[in-house]
Amino acid sequence: MGDDNVIARLGSMKALLGIVAGAGASYGIYKLVFGRVDGKVKKIKSGQRVAVQPGSLMAKVAGFKVVSKTDHLDPSADTDSSDVHSRSAASLEPRHLSMLLSLLQSSPKPEERRDVLVTLGNAAAFTVNQDLLREFGGLHIIASFLSDPLPEIRVQTLNALNNLSVNISNQEQLKVYIPSMMQLIEMSPVNSDIQLAAMRLLTNLSVTDRHQHLMKSSLTLLLSLLVVSNEVLQIQVLKVLVNLSSNPDLMDDIVQAQAPASLILLFDSCTSTSVLLRLLFFVGNLRAWRPSEQVAETLRRRQDSLYCVLLDSSSQLHRRLPMLLSHLDEEVKAQVARLLT
């Protein structure tokens, strides 16, 4: 009797995995730059290797039910395999989330862990599920896979946490993983999916000033990444930098941060308009800071500080900005004119 019950439960777990998949090196930065060694909810896509069965929950998983907290929460309740497969994706219940978290922890198969993370990430597109996953201890369970040896698992972990991070209460738990995200950015290949996913998560966590101070030690890393990354990643980096530079309490740290001299080269008509606009917003925020003469003189002695690169009277930015007045984009010209007045 007991054995039959265990077998039934294992069958339910595997059946629930049918929901899963269809739910859906910056290590060298310092050497590259210095010569030595951001929140929308996204539908997450899994890898191409998963076969999606027509009509299954796997094929319909985008339509998660916004479940009630009063629904039955017992994760040990038996769920018949055929019952799970016959459900529409809109009828997933809290116990299914709990089952998925259990499967994530217990599965020895990387493809199963990846697929569970994809499903949990899509479930997190809904506020009620965001709350339920937090109450089930799911945020820390999911975040534990930030150190998984497989890059694709780390990417799907970041994607799931990104959707969970739009919830302010969840951010209180996720803030402790900011150093891990920064380490992933630093150690991963430039323009990798890991870097992009981590920057999207940091964008959400930097929207308010509650956790921005936890990122100030990584300002040089972000500025370095900005000059070596592609357009998509540059935009994410700049979203974070614009958010941080909107906080007056962080301005001293920002202007003192080591910055690559090549940062100035981005202020050019050849730079993507989306990137250039955000750079101009960033500079606008920086210029709102007014140092005392004594502080300014101290900063001038540090030629590689962001202050010297972008703000000091000797900065090449003063020569480059007027040239952008002939830019084809009207918003760029308007932002440049604002900075020049």
C-alpha positions in Angstrom: 0.0 0.0 0.0 2.7 2.4 1.0 4.8 1.4 -2.0 1.9 2.0 -4.3 1.5 5.5 -2.9 5.1 6.4 -3.4 5.0 5.1 -7.0 1.9 7.1 -7.7 3.6 10.2 -6.4 6.7 9.7 -8.5 4.5 9.2 -11.5 2.7 12.5 -10.7 6.1 14.3 -10.5 7.1 13.0 -13.9 3.7 13.8 -15.4 4.0 17.4 -14.1 7.3 17.7 -15.9 5.2 17.6 -19.1 4.3 21.1 -18.1 7.9 22.2 -18.0 9.8 23.0 -21.1 7.3 24.5 -23.4 6.6 27.0 -20.7 7.6 29.1 -22.5 34.4 36.2 -21.0 33.8 39.1 -19.0 36.5 37.6 -16.9 38.8 39.2 -19.4 37.1 42.6 -19.2 39.8 44.2 -17.0 42.5 42.9 -19.3 40.6 44.2 -22.4 39.9 47.6 -20.9 42.7 48.4 -18.6 45.4 46.1 -19.8 45.2 43.8 -16.8 43.4 41.1 -15.4 17.9 47.1 -16.9 12.4 44.9 -15.5 9.9 43.5 -17.6 8.4 40.1 -17.1 9.5 37.9 -19.9 8.2 34.6 -21.2 11.1 32.3 -20.9 12.0 30.0 -23.7 13.7 26.7 -23.1 16.3 25.0 -25.3 15.5 23.6 -28.7 16.0 20.0 -27.6 12.7 19.6 -25.9 10.0 17.8 -27.9 6.6 19.5 -27.3 3.6 17.2 -27.6 0.6 18.9 -29.4 -2.2 19.5 -27.0 -0.1 18.8 -23.8 0.4 21.2 -21.0 3.9 21.6 -22.3 2.5 23.2 -25.5 0.1 25.4 -23.5 2.1 26.4 -20.5 2.1 30.2 -21.3 -1.4 30.5 -19.9 -0.8 29.9 -16.2 -3.7 30.2 -13.9 -3.6 33.1 -11.4 -4.3 30.9 -8.4 -5.9 31.8 -5.1 -3.9 31.5 -1.9 -6.9 29.7 -0.5 -6.4 26.8 -2.9 -5.3 23.5 -1.5 -1.6 23.8 -0.8 -0.7 20.2 0.3 2.2 19.2 -2.0 1.8 15.6 -0.9 -1.7 15.3 -2.3 -1.8 12.6 -5.0 -2.2 13.9 -8.5 -3.0 11.3 -11.1 -0.8 11.5 -14.2 -3.7 11.5 -16.6 -5.4 14.2 -14.6 -2.3 16.5 -14.9 -2.0 15.9 -18.6 -5.7 16.5 -19.2 -5.6 19.9 -17.4 -5.3 23.1 -19.4 -2.4 25.3 -18.5 -4.9 27.7 -17.0 -5.7 25.3 -14.2 -2.4 24.8 -12.6 -2.7 24.8 -8.8 -0.4 25.8 -5.9 0.5 22.1 -5.3 1.9 21.9 -8.8 4.3 24.7 -8.0 5.4 22.9 -4.8 5.8 19.6 -6.8 8.0 21.5 -9.3 10.2 22.9 -6.6 10.6 19.4 -5.2 11.5 18.0 -8.6 14.0 20.8 -9.1 15.8 19.9 -5.9 15.7 16.1 -6.5 16.3 15.6 -10.2 19.7 14.4 -11.2 19.0 15.2 -14.9 20.2 18.6 -16.1 17.5 18.8 -18.8 14.8 18.2 -16.2 16.2 20.9 -14.0 16.4 23.3 -16.9 12.8 22.6 -17.9 11.5 23.0 -14.4 13.2 26.4 -14.1 11.6 27.4 -17.4 8.2 26.5 -16.1 8.7 28.2 -12.8 9.9 31.3 -14.6 6.7 31.4 -16.7 4.6 30.8 -13.6 6.3 33.8 -12.0 4.8 36.1 -14.6 1.7 36.2 -12.3 1.7 38.1 -9.0 -0.1 35.4 -7.0 2.4 32.8 -8.2 5.3 35.2 -7.2 3.9 35.3 -3.7 3.3 31.6 -3.5 6.8 30.7 -4.7 8.2 33.0 -2.0 6.0 31.5 0.7 7.1 28.0 -0.4 10.7 28.9 0.0 11.1 28.8 -3.8 13.2 31.9 -4.2 16.2 30.4 -2.3 15.7 27.0 -3.9 15.8 28.5 -7.4 18.7 30.9 -6.6 20.8 27.9 -5.4 21.2 27.0 -9.1 23.1 30.2 -9.8 26.2 28.0 -9.1 25.1 25.1 -11.3 28.1 24.0 -13.4 26.0 24.1 -16.6 25.6 27.6 -18.2 22.1 26.9 -19.6 20.9 26.1 -16.0 22.4 29.3 -14.7 20.7 31.2 -17.5 17.3 29.7 -16.8 17.8 30.4 -13.1 18.5 34.0 -13.8 15.5 34.2 -16.1 13.2 32.8 -13.4 14.6 35.1 -10.7 14.1 38.0 -13.1 10.4 37.4 -13.3 10.2 36.9 -9.6 12.1 40.1 -9.0 9.3 42.4 -10.2 7.7 41.7 -6.9 9.0 44.1 -4.2 8.6 41.6 -1.4 10.6 39.1 -3.4 13.4 41.7 -3.9 14.0 41.6 -0.2 15.0 38.0 -0.4 16.8 38.3 -3.8 19.1 41.2 -2.8 21.5 38.8 -1.0 22.3 37.3 -4.4 23.5 40.5 -6.0 27.2 39.6 -5.3 26.6 36.3 -7.0 25.1 38.0 -10.0 28.1 40.3 -10.3 30.5 37.4 -10.1 28.6 35.7 -12.9 28.9 38.8 -15.0 32.6 39.1 -14.4 33.4 35.4 -14.9 31.2 34.8 -18.0 32.2 35.4 -21.7 31.4 38.8 -23.0 28.0 39.1 -24.6 27.0 35.7 -23.2 23.4 34.8 -22.3 24.5 34.6 -18.7 25.6 38.2 -18.7 22.5 39.5 -20.4 20.2 37.5 -18.0 22.1 38.8 -15.0 21.9 42.4 -16.2 18.2 42.1 -16.7 17.8 40.9 -13.1 20.0 43.7 -11.8 17.9 46.2 -13.7 14.8 45.1 -11.8 16.7 45.2 -8.5 18.0 48.7 -9.2 14.7 50.3 -10.1 14.2 51.6 -6.5 17.0 52.9 -4.2 16.5 50.2 -1.6 19.2 47.9 -2.9 21.3 50.1 -5.1 24.0 50.5 -2.5 24.7 46.7 -2.9 25.9 47.4 -6.5 28.3 50.3 -5.9 31.3 48.1 -5.5 30.8 46.8 -9.0 30.6 50.2 -10.8 34.0 49.7 -12.5 32.9 46.3 -13.7 29.7 47.8 -15.3 31.6 50.6 -16.9 34.1 48.2 -18.3 31.4 45.9 -19.7 29.8 48.9 -21.3 32.7 49.5 -23.7 33.3 45.9 -24.8 29.7 44.6 -25.1 27.2 44.5 -27.9 24.2 46.9 -28.2 21.7 44.6 -26.4 24.0 44.3 -23.4 25.0 47.9 -23.5 21.4 48.9 -23.1 21.0 46.7 -20.0 24.2 48.0 -18.5 23.1 51.6 -19.1 19.6 50.9 -17.6 21.4 50.0 -14.3 23.8 52.9 -14.5 21.0 55.4 -15.1 19.1 53.9 -12.1 22.1 54.1 -9.9 23.0 57.6 -10.9 19.5 58.8 -10.0 20.4 58.2 -6.4 22.2 61.2 -4.9 23.6 59.1 -2.1 25.6 57.0 -4.6 27.0 59.9 -6.6 30.3 60.1 -4.7 31.0 56.4 -5.4 30.0 56.7 -9.0 32.2 59.7 -10.0 35.2 58.1 -8.2 34.8 54.7 -9.9 37.6 53.7 -12.3 36.4 54.1 -15.9 38.0 53.2 -19.2 39.2 56.1 -21.3 37.5 54.5 -24.3 34.1 55.2 -22.7 34.3 58.6 -24.4 34.3 57.0 -27.8 30.7 55.9 -27.4 29.5 59.5 -27.7 29.5 59.3 -31.4 26.9 59.4 -34.2 27.9 55.8 -35.1 26.7 54.6 -31.7 23.2 53.0 -31.6 20.6 55.7 -30.9 19.2 53.6 -28.0 22.6 53.4 -26.4 23.5 57.0 -27.1 20.2 58.3 -25.5 20.9 56.3 -22.3 24.4 57.6 -22.2 23.2 61.1 -22.4 20.7 60.5 -19.6 23.5 59.0 -17.5 25.6 62.1 -18.1 22.7 64.3 -17.3 22.3 62.6 -13.9 26.1 62.9 -13.3 26.0 66.6 -14.0 23.4 67.2 -11.4 26.1 66.4 -8.8 28.1 69.5 -7.7 31.4 68.7 -6.0 33.2 71.2 -3.8 36.4 72.6 -5.3 38.4 70.5 -2.9 36.7 67.3 -3.9 37.0 68.2 -7.6 40.7 68.8 -7.2 41.1 65.4 -5.5 39.3 63.7 -8.3 41.4 65.4 -10.9 44.4 63.6 -9.6 42.8 60.3 -10.6 42.9 60.4 -14.3 41.1 57.1 -14.7 38.1 58.2 -12.6 34.7 58.6 -14.2 34.8 62.2 -13.1 37.9 62.9 -15.3 36.6 60.9 -18.2 33.2 62.6 -18.4 32.8 65.6 -16.1 36.1 67.4 -15.7 36.8 70.5 -17.8 39.6 68.5 -19.5 37.2 65.8 -20.6 36.9 65.2 -24.4 33.1 65.0 -23.9 33.0 68.8 -24.1 34.3 68.6 -27.6 32.2 65.6 -28.7 28.8 66.8 -27.5 28.5 69.8 -29.9 29.1 67.4 -32.8 26.0 65.4 -31.8 23.8 68.4 -32.4 23.8 67.3 -36.1 22.5 63.8 -35.1 19.6 62.5 -37.2 17.5 61.6 -34.1 15.6 64.5 -32.7 15.6 63.2 -29.1 19.3 62.8 -29.2 19.7 66.4 -30.4 17.3 67.6 -27.7 19.2 65.8 -24.9 22.5 67.2 -26.2 21.1 70.7 -26.3 20.0 70.3 -22.7 23.4 69.2 -21.6 25.1 72.1 -23.4 22.9 74.8 -21.8 
